[in-house]
Amino acid sequence: MSAAEQTLLILGATGDLTKRLLLPGLGGLLAAGHGEGLSVIGSSRAELDQARWRERVADSLAAGNARGGQAEAVVRSTRYIQADIAREDDMRRLLNACRGQVIVFFALAPAVTLTASKVLCEVELPPGTRLVLEKPFGTDAASAAALNDLLARLVPEDQVYRVDHYLGMSTVLNILGLRFANRMLEPVLRAEHVESVDIVFDETLALEGRAGYYDRAGALIDMIQSHSLQVLSLVAMEAPSTLGARDVRDAKAQVLRASRVWDDDPARWSRRARYTAGVVDGRRLPSYVDEEGVVLDRDTETLAEVVLAVDTWRWAGVPFRLRAGKALRTQRKEVVITFRAPRWVPSGLTGYDQPDRLRIGLDPDVIGLDFNVSGRGHPLVIDPFTLEAGVGAGHLPAYGAVLKGVLEGDPRLSVRGDTAVECWRIVEPVLKAWRDGSVPLEDYPAGSARPAGW
Ligand code: BG6
């Protein structure tokens, strides 16, 4: 076997994730010249002929801008194998079809991932096999822990890649550069100087035909439980001494272990809402409950907010407000660090009415600083001022960056098992309060900024 030979075995190859994220992400990676020696095998229970599969792979890779030799080689060599992954024989057949190092990508719903992992326990895995799992990882803390135990029977933790594509976003990673390579910023990023931190993911996108998944997840699980908490862990972590996987993931885990709902009172410190009919970006949208596949009784929220405390020496007392929602008026994905008011504004200097803020825009990728100056209009009147700079998207798309880690055996950008469990532990009290009806489900017209009163 040539050292560079690898096979990406996609379980759930005919699904939405493979088409929308995985293959386009791979396309971006191939376009950047990575992925030499890689072959792709797609599998699912559906019947699909080879020509049709190849066409799908070509289209999805092209959606990630892949062209040229590497992409053509992948399209030429890719195969589709119809299989039932609940059957050991089928799983063996799939593994036997792989060449070189095997990378099993579970593009499957959590329950099916669990079944497939159990079957893998009965089948001998080739040495060095890597396992890749998309979110949601489990359905609660207990199931995530159980899945971790199961995976640990298959391969060592360093060969398990729990994907969170936000960890591949260059601006998210830039949080580390911004915090730890600037003498000016790091000392003030602590409770003594920071009033609050907001992590906002407002999307204009709505359900986009994903009821099958989203209606069981909702905004809290879809975004906050995974992406927002990962971002929080980077914003709040202590400086790791290296950017090695162990140091970075230890530092993130420490923050998440210290995080909990503010005052341990989810009824008071969480909110939820669901969109009704409206217009977003000129598109008329039906009410969420009228979308195909939505089940009314599930009371799924499309907008969620939760306030968390991070109980560390650095951050105790600072509220971290996490909000994520769909079908909103404006797309806004950013971290906003709001500083405390100055201890004293000299009397005679008037007009101070807003604190300074550091903004880390995640899409578009910008860093902004809102601060106060005096003198532009009248020398003794405060005049808020914004400095903003685009930092440019990274050379790889986010999903491509995460996949690069998988292909190269670098787990730095994937979520460690203990962290996945912590993220569930943090949101579980909120989910319970919502189930118990302690937090009303409000509504907002699609295309509005947010519900009245938020
Ligand atoms: C996905 C969620 O993980 O992230 C989607 O399932 C969401 O609901 C998407 O739209 C947002 O990602 P991005 O990269 O568009 O900010």
Residues whose N, C-alpha, C, O or C-beta is under 5 A from the ligand:
A	BS01	BG6	D222
